[in-house]
């Protein structure tokens, strides 16, 4: 069971909402390796970077292979960028892999190979933002922190504010409301953060919430209001995949990962077009634009005879 050393406690500052969510988590939490008591702060940090916009089912096997290969920041820092990108494989958003390597190098050089605990030092690491810093402090170091990912924001928005989904941008009022709900006790606060996150991932989902299974359905403002529609639907950006620059970039990266040498521009543009001639696409400039963007992002480099991984 994740966090077996962190038991629910009878505290005066815990409300029925806290007890309901914590009791549910005790029974239903997934046994994920980065949640176990022996997981290092580096293991937690790697998991949080991988989990950004990527589902757990894809992350877990990649995380296990990654940690076996690079169990410490120093080990990853010593790896070649091309090796790191190949190991990242199809997790998506490959810039995260290079930023994680930069982060590892900074940890090795400035922090003696130990992921820092201090919030300011965490935020100074490459690729570490507000959420990741809070998650590392809470889940690796058992510190009181306000962890606000998409799942947590959705659960708290429905239970406390009665909205279907939180606004596209995280604002001050939402931060303050979340902070007010975090228990004061450090251990309990860590468990609360992960419990709310898990509830959002498994029950209070975005599209098909299973309200009858929710441990706090009787205290949910959104359920009491009759499941009102998303008030911010018109402001949300939807990210497509098929026929987009992102798909073309993914195809180029897949081709580069699969070869040890260089590929010609023609080969990469054909790969970006899914094997077709670029001029046959609805946007013939898309393959070249995708290749240029990968070079700009440092994910591909031009060499004699074509392009390869950095």
C-alpha positions in Angstrom: 0.0 0.0 0.0 1.4 3.4 -0.9 2.6 5.4 2.1 1.9 2.7 4.7 3.7 4.8 7.3 1.3 7.6 6.8 -1.9 6.6 8.7 -5.1 8.7 8.9 -5.2 10.4 12.2 -8.0 11.8 14.3 -7.1 15.5 14.2 -9.2 18.4 15.2 -8.4 20.3 12.0 -9.6 17.4 9.8 -13.1 17.8 8.4 -15.5 15.0 7.3 -14.3 15.9 3.8 -10.8 15.0 4.7 -11.7 11.8 6.5 -13.9 10.7 3.6 -11.2 11.2 0.9 -8.4 9.8 3.1 -10.4 6.7 4.0 -11.3 6.1 0.3 -7.6 6.4 -0.6 -6.6 3.9 2.0 -8.8 1.3 0.3 -8.5 2.2 -3.4 -5.0 3.7 -4.0 -3.1 2.2 -6.9 0.2 0.7 -5.9 2.5 2.8 -8.1 6.3 2.4 -7.6 7.1 6.1 -7.2 4.6 6.3 -4.3 6.3 3.6 -2.2 8.2 4.6 1.0 11.5 3.6 -0.5 11.2 5.8 -3.6 13.9 8.4 -3.7 13.3 12.1 -4.3 14.9 11.5 -7.8 12.4 8.7 -8.5 9.5 11.0 -7.6 10.9 13.9 -9.7 11.3 11.6 -12.7 7.7 10.3 -12.3 6.3 13.8 -12.1 8.1 14.9 -15.3 7.0 11.8 -17.2 3.4 12.1 -16.0 2.9 15.6 -17.4 0.2 15.1 -20.1 0.9 11.4 -20.2 -1.3 8.6 -18.6 0.0 6.3 -15.9 -0.4 3.2 -18.0 2.2 4.5 -20.5 4.5 6.0 -17.8 5.0 3.1 -15.4 6.9 0.8 -17.7 9.0 3.7 -19.1 9.7 4.9 -15.5 10.9 1.5 -14.4 13.2 1.2 -17.4 14.5 4.7 -16.9 15.2 4.3 -13.2 17.0 1.0 -13.8 19.2 2.7 -16.4 19.7 6.0 -14.6 19.0 5.6 -10.9 20.6 8.8 -9.9 20.8 12.4 -11.3 24.6 11.9 -12.0 23.9 8.8 -14.1 21.4 10.7 -16.3 23.6 13.8 -16.5 26.4 11.6 -18.0 24.2 10.2 -20.7 24.2 11.4 -24.3 21.2 13.4 -25.4 20.5 10.9 -28.2 20.5 8.1 -25.7 18.0 10.0 -23.5 15.7 10.7 -26.4 15.7 7.1 -27.5 14.9 6.0 -24.0 12.0 8.5 -23.8 10.6 6.7 -26.8 6.9 7.6 -27.4 6.1 9.3 -24.1 5.4 12.5 -26.0 6.7 16.0 -25.7 10.4 14.9 -26.0 11.7 18.3 -24.9 10.8 17.1 -21.4 13.5 14.4 -21.7 16.2 17.0 -22.5 15.0 19.3 -19.7 15.1 16.4 -17.3 18.7 15.7 -18.3 19.6 19.4 -17.8 17.8 19.2 -14.4 19.9 16.1 -13.5 23.1 17.9 -14.5 22.2 20.8 -12.3 21.3 18.6 -9.3 24.6 16.7 -9.7 26.7 19.9 -10.0 25.0 22.2 -7.5 23.3 19.9 -5.0 25.7 17.0 -4.6 23.5 14.7 -6.6 20.6 15.1 -4.2 17.2 16.5 -5.3 16.8 19.7 -3.2 14.0 20.0 -0.7 13.8 23.8 -0.5 11.1 25.2 -2.7 13.2 28.0 -4.2 16.0 25.6 -5.1 13.5 23.2 -6.7 12.0 26.0 -8.8 15.5 27.0 -9.9 16.0 23.6 -11.5 15.5 23.4 -15.3 12.0 22.2 -16.2 10.6 22.4 -12.7 7.6 24.6 -12.2 5.2 25.3 -9.4 3.3 22.0 -9.5 6.4 19.8 -9.8 8.2 21.6 -7.0 5.1 21.1 -4.7 4.8 17.5 -5.7 8.4 16.7 -4.8 8.2 18.5 -1.5 5.0 16.7 -0.6 5.6 13.1 -1.9 9.3 12.8 -1.6 10.0 14.9 1.5 6.6 14.7 3.3 6.4 18.5 3.6 3.1 20.5 3.6 2.6 21.8 0.1 -0.3 22.8 -2.1 -0.2 20.3 -5.0 -2.5 21.4 -7.8 -2.6 19.2 -10.9 -5.5 18.9 -13.3 -7.1 16.1 -11.2 -6.9 18.0 -7.9 -8.2 21.2 -9.4 -11.2 19.3 -10.9 -12.1 17.5 -7.6 -11.8 20.7 -5.5 -13.6 22.7 -8.1 -16.6 20.4 -8.1 -16.7 19.7 -4.4 -16.1 23.2 -3.1 -17.1 25.5 -6.0 -19.8 23.6 -7.7 -18.2 23.9 -11.2 -17.9 21.1 -13.8 -14.3 22.0 -14.6 -11.9 24.6 -13.2 -11.0 27.6 -15.4 -8.3 27.2 -18.0 -5.8 29.3 -15.9 -5.0 28.8 -12.3 -5.8 31.9 -10.3 -5.2 33.3 -6.9 -8.6 32.4 -5.4 -8.2 28.8 -6.5 -4.8 28.6 -4.9 -6.0 30.1 -1.7 -9.0 27.7 -1.5 -6.8 24.7 -2.1 -4.3 25.9 0.5 -7.0 26.3 3.1 -8.0 22.7 2.6 -4.6 21.2 3.0 -4.2 19.7 6.5 -1.6 21.4 8.7 0.1 18.2 9.7 2.8 17.5 7.2 2.3 13.7 6.9 -1.4 14.0 6.6 -1.1 16.8 4.1 1.0 14.6 1.9 -1.5 11.9 2.0 -4.4 14.4 1.4 -2.7 15.7 -1.8 -2.1 12.3 -3.3 -5.6 11.1 -2.2 -7.4 14.0 -3.9 -5.2 13.4 -7.0 -6.1 9.7 -7.1 -9.8 10.5 -6.6 -9.7 12.7 -9.6 -7.9 10.1 -11.7 -10.1 7.2 -10.8 -13.6 8.5 -9.9 -14.1 12.2 -10.4 -12.9 12.1 -14.0 -13.3 14.9 -16.5 -15.7 13.2 -19.0 -17.4 10.3 -17.1 -17.4 10.9 -13.4 -18.6 8.0 -11.3 -20.4 10.0 -8.7 -22.2 7.0 -7.0 -18.7 5.7 -6.1 -17.4 9.0 -4.7 -16.7 9.0 -1.0 -17.8 12.7 -0.7 -20.8 12.8 -3.0 -22.9 14.0 -0.1 -20.7 17.1 0.2 -20.2 17.9 -3.5 -21.5 21.3 -4.5 -21.5 20.3 -8.2 -23.6 17.2 -7.6 -26.0 19.1 -5.4 -26.4 21.7 -8.2 -27.4 19.0 -10.7 -24.1 18.7 -12.7 -24.1 22.1 -14.4 -22.3 22.3 -17.7 -18.7 23.6 -18.0 -18.9 27.4 -17.8 -15.5 27.8 -19.4 -16.0 25.4 -22.4 -15.7 28.3 -24.9 -12.3 29.3 -23.5 -10.6 25.9 -23.7 -8.2 25.1 -26.4 -8.4 21.6 -27.8 -5.3 19.9 -29.1 -5.8 17.7 -32.1 -3.3 15.2 -33.3 -4.0 13.9 -36.8 -3.0 16.2 -39.5 -1.1 18.5 -37.2 2.5 19.7 -36.8 2.6 17.7 -33.5 1.9 14.5 -35.5 4.5 15.4 -38.1 7.1 16.1 -35.3 6.3 12.8 -33.7 6.9 10.9 -36.9 10.2 12.6 -37.5 11.3 11.9 -33.9 10.3 8.2 -34.4 12.4 8.0 -37.6 15.4 9.6 -35.9 15.2 7.3 -32.8 15.1 4.2 -35.1 18.4 5.0 -36.8 21.9 5.3 -35.4 23.1 7.5 -38.2 21.7 10.5 -40.1 18.6 10.6 -42.3 18.3 12.9 -45.3 15.9 15.8 -45.4 13.9 14.0 -48.0 13.6 10.9 -45.8 12.5 12.9 -42.9 9.9 15.0 -44.8 8.5 11.8 -46.2 8.3 10.3 -42.7 6.6 13.5 -41.4 4.0 13.1 -44.2 3.3 9.5 -43.1 5.1 8.0 -46.1 3.4 10.2 -48.6 4.9 13.0 -50.7 4.6 16.3 -48.7 3.0 18.0 -51.6 0.1 15.6 -51.3 -0.9 16.9 -47.9 -3.5 19.5 -47.2 -0.7 21.6 -45.9 2.4 20.8 -47.9 4.7 23.0 -45.8 3.9 21.0 -42.6 6.7 18.5 -42.8 9.4 21.1 -43.4 8.0 23.3 -40.7 8.0 20.4 -38.2 11.6 19.5 -39.0 12.7 23.2 -38.6 10.9 23.3 -35.2 12.7 20.2 -34.0 16.1 21.7 -34.9 15.1 24.9 -33.1 14.1 23.0 -30.0 17.4 21.1 -30.0 15.8 17.7 -30.6 17.5 17.2 -34.0 20.7 18.5 -35.4 21.8 19.1 -39.0 24.9 17.2 -40.0 26.6 16.3 -43.3 24.2 14.2 -45.2 21.1 15.1 -43.3 19.9 15.1 -39.7 20.3 13.1 -36.5 19.5 13.1 -32.9 21.7 15.5 -30.8 
